Amino acid sequence: MAWQHGCMATITIRYWAGARDAAGVETDVVEAPTVAAALDRAAAARPGDAEYARVIGLCSFLVDGRRLGDADRTRPLTGPVELEALPPFAGG
Protein backbone atom coordinates (compact mmCIF):
# COMPACT_ATOMS: atom_id res chain seq x y z
CA MET A 1 0.00 0.00 0.00
CA ALA A 2 1.19 3.47 -0.76
CA TRP A 3 1.24 5.09 2.70
CA GLN A 4 2.88 8.45 3.24
CA HIS A 5 2.43 11.63 5.27
CA GLY A 6 0.66 14.76 4.03
CA CYS A 7 0.02 13.88 0.38
CA MET A 8 -3.03 13.57 -1.82
CA ALA A 9 -3.64 10.38 -3.73
CA THR A 10 -5.71 9.59 -6.77
CA ILE A 11 -8.07 6.92 -5.47
CA THR A 12 -10.15 4.80 -7.82
CA ILE A 13 -13.06 3.35 -5.90
CA ARG A 14 -14.21 0.16 -7.61
CA TYR A 15 -17.68 -0.94 -6.53
CA TRP A 16 -18.70 -4.60 -6.57
CA ALA A 17 -22.18 -6.20 -6.68
CA GLY A 18 -24.67 -4.32 -4.45
CA ALA A 19 -22.19 -1.50 -3.89
CA ARG A 20 -22.11 -0.91 -7.67
CA ASP A 21 -25.91 -0.85 -7.71
CA ALA A 22 -26.01 1.65 -4.84
CA ALA A 23 -23.32 3.86 -6.42
CA GLY A 24 -24.88 3.73 -9.87
CA VAL A 25 -21.42 3.45 -11.43
CA GLU A 26 -18.63 0.88 -11.57
CA THR A 27 -15.96 3.31 -10.36
CA ASP A 28 -15.43 6.75 -8.87
CA VAL A 29 -12.10 8.56 -9.06
CA VAL A 30 -11.37 11.08 -6.29
CA GLU A 31 -8.37 12.99 -4.98
CA ALA A 32 -8.03 12.50 -1.24
CA PRO A 33 -5.35 12.07 1.42
CA THR A 34 -6.95 8.99 3.06
CA VAL A 35 -9.48 6.24 2.37
CA ALA A 36 -11.89 7.88 4.84
CA ALA A 37 -11.66 11.18 2.95
CA ALA A 38 -12.14 9.41 -0.39
CA LEU A 39 -15.31 7.73 0.86
CA ASP A 40 -16.55 11.06 2.25
CA ARG A 41 -15.97 12.72 -1.15
CA ALA A 42 -17.76 9.93 -2.99
CA ALA A 43 -20.71 10.26 -0.58
CA ALA A 44 -20.72 14.06 -0.98
CA ALA A 45 -21.23 13.54 -4.72
CA ARG A 46 -24.50 11.76 -3.79
CA PRO A 47 -26.10 14.15 -1.29
CA GLY A 48 -29.03 12.61 0.54
CA ASP A 49 -28.46 9.16 -0.98
CA ALA A 50 -29.27 7.03 2.06
CA GLU A 51 -28.95 3.74 0.15
CA TYR A 52 -25.39 4.53 -0.93
CA ALA A 53 -24.45 5.47 2.63
CA ARG A 54 -26.10 2.32 4.02
CA VAL A 55 -24.40 -0.05 1.58
CA ILE A 56 -20.96 1.58 1.87
CA GLY A 57 -21.31 1.35 5.65
CA LEU A 58 -21.62 -2.44 5.32
CA CYS A 59 -18.71 -2.90 2.90
CA SER A 60 -15.30 -4.40 3.47
CA PHE A 61 -12.49 -2.71 1.56
CA LEU A 62 -9.32 -3.73 -0.23
CA VAL A 63 -6.54 -1.25 -1.02
CA ASP A 64 -4.44 -2.41 -3.93
CA GLY A 65 -5.63 -5.95 -3.27
CA ARG A 66 -4.99 -5.98 0.49
CA ARG A 67 -7.67 -6.01 3.15
CA LEU A 68 -8.09 -2.61 4.77
CA GLY A 69 -8.15 -2.54 8.56
CA ASP A 70 -10.26 0.04 10.41
CA ALA A 71 -7.15 1.94 11.56
CA ASP A 72 -5.91 2.13 7.96
CA ARG A 73 -8.88 4.26 6.85
CA THR A 74 -7.19 7.40 8.17
CA ARG A 75 -3.59 6.62 7.24
CA PRO A 76 -2.25 9.02 4.60
CA LEU A 77 -2.00 7.67 1.05
CA THR A 78 0.08 8.69 -1.94
CA GLY A 79 0.17 7.74 -5.59
CA PRO A 80 -2.61 6.08 -7.51
CA VAL A 81 -4.55 3.67 -5.29
CA GLU A 82 -7.34 1.22 -6.10
CA LEU A 83 -9.96 0.90 -3.37
CA GLU A 84 -12.43 -1.94 -3.80
CA ALA A 85 -15.77 -1.75 -2.02
CA LEU A 86 -17.03 -5.27 -1.28
CA PRO A 87 -20.54 -5.54 0.15
CA PRO A 88 -21.53 -8.59 2.18
CA PHE A 89 -22.28 -11.47 -0.15
CA ALA A 90 -25.07 -13.99 0.36
CA GLY A 91 -23.82 -17.20 1.91
CA GLY A 92 -20.63 -15.78 3.34
N, C-alpha and C positions, 0 to 999 in steps of 0.2 A: 504494500500500500504506500502511496505517496504522501507521507506525513511530513509536515514542516511547519514552522512558526510564521504567522503573520502574512500569509500569501492567499491569493484567490486561486481557485481551481475551476476549470471547466468541467462540470459534472453532468454526464449524460445519465439521466434516470431512465432505466428500461423497466417498463411495467409488464408483469406476467399475469395471465389469466384474469381473475376478477379485478385485479389492480388496473389492468389495461382497460377493462370495461368502465371502471369508475373514473379513470383519467380521461377516457375518450381518445387517447392517442397511444401509440406504442412507446414513444420516448418523449422526454422533455430535456432540453439542454439549458442549464443555468450556470451562472458564475456565482460562486459562493466560497467562503473560507472553510466551511465544515459541512458535513452531511446534514446536521440539524438545520443549518441555514439554507441549504439547498432544498430540503423538504418544505421549509417555511415559504420559500420563494415560489415553489411549485404550487403550494396551497393558495398563496396570495393571487396567483393567476386564475384561481377558481373561487372568487369570493362567494361565500354563502353555500358552497357545495358540500353539504353535510355527508353525502355518500362517499365522496373522495376522502374527506377527513376520516370517516369511520373505517374505510378499507385500509388506508395507509396506516392508521393506528394499529391495525391487526397484523401488518406485514412484518416479515423478517427481511433482512437486507444483506446483500453481498456487495463488497467493494472490491472491484477487480478480481472477482471470483472467490474472495475470502469472506467468511461469515463476519458480520459486523456486530461487535459487542456493544452494549448500552453505553459504556464509557467512551467508546470510539466515535459516537455521534458528534461530539464537540471537539474532537482533536483536529487541529488545522490540517488542511490538505493542500497539495500543490500539483500542478500538472493536470493533464486530462485524466479523469477518473470515471469509471463506469460503475454506477450504483444500480443494483437490481432489486426491485421491489417484488417480493414473493409473498402473496397472500396465503393463508392457510389452505391446504388442499384437502378435499374430501378423502377420508380414509387414512390420513396421516399427516 
